Amino acid sequence: MKKALLVISFGTSYHDTCTKNIVACEEQLGRTFADRDRFRAFTSGMIIRKLKNRDNLEIDSPAQALLRLAKLGYQDVAVQSLHVINGDEYEKISREVQAHSHLFQRLVLGKALLSDFNDYELLMSALQSQMPALEADERVVFMGHGASHHAFSAYACLDHLMAARQIPARVGAVESYPEIDLIVRGLLQEKVRKVHLMPLMLVAGDHAINDMASDEEDSWKTQLQEAGIEAQPWLQGLGENPQIRAMFVNHLQRALEQSAEVAA
């Protein structure tokens, strides 16, 4: 039976960060599941269109990729999402997997990065491994994407757990709670002198470059500086962290094991 590995991310139009993050995750998954032929899909239609128009590069949507695999004769397909939370983008993948499951003998989907309590513990350990050495009056602030989906609460949960574990870091979100204003107020209360800004996103793309690290008046760096806090951005996506790549591998391994148990 022909076996495929389909790795699905939101996508990025930045080639360098794609290589450092998305390709790095795809290759680690490919090495682990070496008996499977590897394929890629993006959930962002906007990025798919941009790559097509700008670079004449064709990237499949999840539905296109699954139809392609069925047409090519693959009957055992393992799908891994590279999304951080179980929000709208992950649900897109889940819906397509359910809708196309009849085309395959086995179609398995690995969960998003933050899917159970153990994931939070592993993610905090992974994030600590990439944090610089900090003085007592320094903190790291991680920028999450945020969401209108109820899964946005994952960011607040991670921020709360960081405080509970006395990790010198905060977690905010661009498009939902916790907002940067709240984070800044907390940092001022703690008399923090300097902040290291890091993306809590798979890739250091538009949000990291513009909303986090730029000199624009509403960027997180600028807002921190205006509050009297020194801000140093680090443009490193989560996909560059080997511990986080290993989490995605483990999620797919678990999904495949559970599928095998059900079949047995």
N, C-alpha and C positions, 0 to 999 in steps of 0.2 A: 504494500500500500504506500502510495506517495505521501510524504509528510512535509508540511510547510510550517514555517514560523513567520507570523505577521506581527510586526512591531508598529504600534500606532501611537503617534504623539500629536500635540496641537500643531507642531511645525514651526519653522522659522524661515525668514527670507535672508538671514545673515549666514553666509556660507561658513565662515570661520567658527561661529558658535554652534552651527549645525554639526560640524566635524567634531568639535570638542565635547559635545554633549549628546546629541541624538545618535550620531554614528558610534560614539563610544559605548552607549547603552546597547545599540543594535549588535555591535561586534561582541560584547560580553555575553549577551543572550545567545548569539550565534555560536560562540565557542562552547557554551554549556549544552546547547541542544544541537550538537553538530550533525545529528542524523536528519536534520530538517533543512530544507531550502529556505533562505531568508527573503522576506519581502517587507516593503514599507508602505504606510499610509499616513496621511495627515487628517486631522478633523477640521482644520480651519480652511473653509472654502476661499476666504480672502487670500490666504498665503498660497494656496494651490494656484489661484488665478494669477497672483503676482509673479510667481516663479515661471508660469507658462508665458505670460506676456513679456517679462523682462529677460528671462534666460532661455526661453523655449524648452523649459524643463517640465516634464509630465510627472506629476505625483498623484497617486490614486487617493480617492476618499475611501473610508472604510467599506462602503457598499461596493464600490468599483473593485477594490482589492479582493473582496470575498468572491465576487462574480468571476474575476480573473482566475483565481485559484481553482474554482469549480470547473471552469472551462479548460484549464490546464490539466485537470484530472487528479488534483490533490484531494484526498479523502480523510486525512488526519491533519487538522489544522490547529495549531496552538497560537493564540492571540495574546499579546501582552501590551497593555496600556502603559504609557509613560506619563500619565497625568498624576498630579499631586493629590487631588481630592476626588471624591466620588460625586462630582458636580455635573453640570450640563454636558460638558465635553465627554466625560466618561459614560454618561447615560446614552449619548449618541452611539458610542461603540457597542454598548450592551444591547441596545435596540436592534442594531444591524446584525449582531451575532445571533440574536433570537430569530430575526426575520429570515436569515439565510441558513439556519442550522439544518434544514431539511436537505440541503445540497451536499452534506458531508456525512460520513460515517461517525466522525468525532470532530466536534468544534468546541474548543475550550478557551475561556477568557480568564487571564490573570488580573487580579484586582489592582486598583490605583495605589499610589504610594502609602497614603494614610487611610487604612481600612480597618484596623483593629488597634486595641490599646498597645500591644507589643510594637506595632509600627511606630507609634509616638516615641517609645523608649529607644528604638533603634535609630530613628531619625535624629533625636536629640544627641545621641552619641556620635552620629555621623557629622552633624553640624559642629559639635565641639571640636572634632578632629581638624576642621578647616578654619577655625577661629584663630586669629593671631594672639600672641601673648598680650594680656591686657594689664594696664595699671589699675589701681583701685577705683579711679574716677573715670574709667573707660567702659563702654558697653559695645556690643554688637547689636545692630537692628536688622532683622531679616524682613525683606519685602515680599509678601505673598501677593498673588494676583487678586484674590477676593472673588466674590460671586454673588449674584442675586439668588442663586440656588441655596436651599437650606444647609447644604454642606459647607457653607462659609464658616460655620461654627468651628470647623477644624482649626482655623487660624487662632481663634480666641483660646481654644483648648490647649494648643501648643504653647501659646504665650503664657497661659496660667501654669502649665507644667514646668516651663522654664523657671518661673519664679519659685514654684514649690521645690524644685531641685536645686535652687540657688545657683543657677547658671546665669552668668552676667550678660544676658541677651534678652531682647524683646522681639516680638513678632507683630508686624502690622500688615495691612492689606490696602492695595490701591483702590479697589472698587467695593469694599465693604468694611465691616468692623474686624479688628481694631484700627481706627483711623490714625493717621500720622499725628494729628493734633493731640490725641489722647496720649500717644507715645511720647511726644515732646514734653507734655505737661509732667508726665511721670519722671522723665529724665531730669527735668529741671528740679523737681522735688528731691531727687537723689543727688543733686549737685554734680551731675555728670559733666565732665569737661570735653570729652571726645567720644565720637561714635564712629564705628566701622560699619558701613552699609553693605549688605550682601543680599543678592536675590534669593528668595525662597521659591524659585521657579526652575524648571528643567533647563532652560536656556537663558543666557543673558542677552535678551533681545530688546525690542522697543521699550518695554516698561523699565527694564534695568538701565538702559542707556539714557532714555529721556526723562521718565518720571522719577527715577532714583538718583542718577549720577550727573545729570546735566546742570548747567548754570541757569536754566529757565526759572522764572520767579516762583513757580509752584512745585518745583522738584523737591524731593525729600532732602537732598543735600542743602539746597538754598534755604528751606524752611528751618532746618536745624541750625544753619549758620546765622540766620536772622534771630534765632532764639539765644545766640551766644554760645552755641555748642559747635566745636570743630567737627567736621564730617569728612571721612575718607571712604570713597566708594571702592568696592572690589567687584569687578565684572567677571564673576565666576558662576556659571549655572550649576544646578544640582547634579547634572549628568557628568560633571568633571570629578565628582566625589566617588571613589571606588566603593565605599560602604553603601552609598545610595544605589549604585548600579547593582550591587549584590542583593539589595532588597527587592528590586524588580525581578531578578533571577529567581529568588526564593518564592515570590508570589506566583510565578508561572509554574515552578516545580510543585507547589502545593496544589494548584488548580489541576495539574495533570495527574497527580497522585489521587486526588479526590475523584476525578473522572474515572480513573482505573478501578477504584474501590466500588463505585456505583455500578460499573460494567460487570464487575465480578459478582 
